[in-house]
Amino acid sequence: MHCIRLRGPWRYEVLEQIAGDEPPAREGKQKMPGDWSLVLGAGFRGTVRYRRVFHEPTGLEEGQEVWLSIEGVHSSAEVSLNGTTLPAVTSDLWRHVVRDLLLPESELIIDVSHPATAGEPGGLTGLVQLEIQTVRPRPVD
């Protein structure tokens, strides 16, 4: 398996604030992975949109699949790739096949929501990456 890490910088934009002090900037750039405490404050709770543009992996061959993998979100997230909504992220390890959605220049949007009752700051706290993997066809009986 080959991995392409989508570290950053990512653009962020506050969509909703439900707790915490007014952030120093409601939009800007942030390197990933990382929680949002450095850019929004440790007490910020709400929903933040993260946006990243990336190029389609080169050299993809027939029989290879591309997965989008998200390894850490505090607390939940909605994901879209090039305008297509993907299943919600509700666990610490999320993967979805995306090869057919990739464009020469793709836009990934992840809206992270973190409730007022949460203990630690929210954000994309784990790796976001593309995983390229050869898919072996099932043997014919």
N, C-alpha and C positions, 0 to 999 in steps of 0.2 A: 504494500500500500504506500502511496505517495501522498503527503499532506502539504497543502499550501495554507499557511497561517495568515489570517486577515487581521493583523495586529493594529495597524493604524497609520496615520491618524484617522479616527472616525469623527464625523460631525455629530453633535448632539443638539437637541432642542427640547426644552421643557414643554410638555403638552398640558400637564395638570400638576398643580402643587396642592397637597392636602395637609402638609405639616412642615415645620422647620422654618428657619429664617429665610428671608428673600435671598436667593442665590446671587453671587456677584455678577454672573452673566447667565441669561436664560438660553443662550445658544453659544456654541463655540466648537472647539476641537478637543478630543481626548484620546490618548493612546490606550489601546486595549491589549490584554485584559486589565480590568481594574474597576473598583466600585466608583461611584460618583462623588464621594466625599471631597476629593480635591477640587472639583469644579463647582459643586452645588452645596457643599457643606455636609457634615456628618449627620445632621438631623433632618435633612431633606427627605420627604416622602411624597410620592406621587407617580406620575408617568413621564418617562423621558424617551424620546425617539432618537435612536442611533442610526446613522446612515453611512454606508460605505460603498464606494464604486470600485470595481475591480475588473480586470480583463479575463476573458475566457482562457482557461488553460490551453496551452498549445500541445500539439502532438497526441491528442486523444485518438485512440484507435477503437475499431469495432471490438466489442467484448469488454470494454472498460466502462465502468459506471462512475458517476461523480455524486458524492453525498455532501450535503451541507451539514456540518456538525457543530453543535453549541454545547460546551462542556460546563457552563456555569452561569446561572442567572439568579439574581436575588430580586424578586420572588417569582414572577411569571412574565411571559412575553408573547407578543403576537409578532409573526414573522411574515414578510413578503419579499419576493424576489422578482424584479422586473414587473411589478404590478400584480403578480399572482400570490394570493394568500396561501400560506402553508399552515399545517397544523400548529396549534399553540404549544409553547414550551412550558411544561409544568413539572419537569424533573431536572436533575443535575446533568443528565446526559441525553441529548436530543439529536436525532439524525433523520435526514430526509433526502431522498433521491432528487437531484436537481438538474441532471445533464440536459434534459429536454427544455429546460427553462433558461439555460445560459445563452447570452448574447455576446458579441465581440466586446462590448462594454456593458457590464451588468450592475444593477443597483440593488443592494441589499438593505432592507429597512427592518429594524428590530425595535418594537415599542415595549419597553420594560416598565412594568407596574409594580410598585412596592408600597404596601399598606402602612397606615399610620402606626399600627401596633408592632411593626417589625423592629427587631433589636439592632441589627447591623445595617449599614448603608446599602442601598440597592445598586444595580448596574449589571454590566456584563463582566462577571468576575472570573470567568474561565475562558479558555481558547475558543475562538470562532475560526473554523477552517473548512477548506474543501478537501475531501478525501477521495483520491482517485484509486480505484480498485478494479482489478480484473475479475469479471464475473465468469465463473465456469459454468458452461451449460450442463444441464442434468443428463446423465447417461441414458441412452435409449435402451429399453428392455428388449 
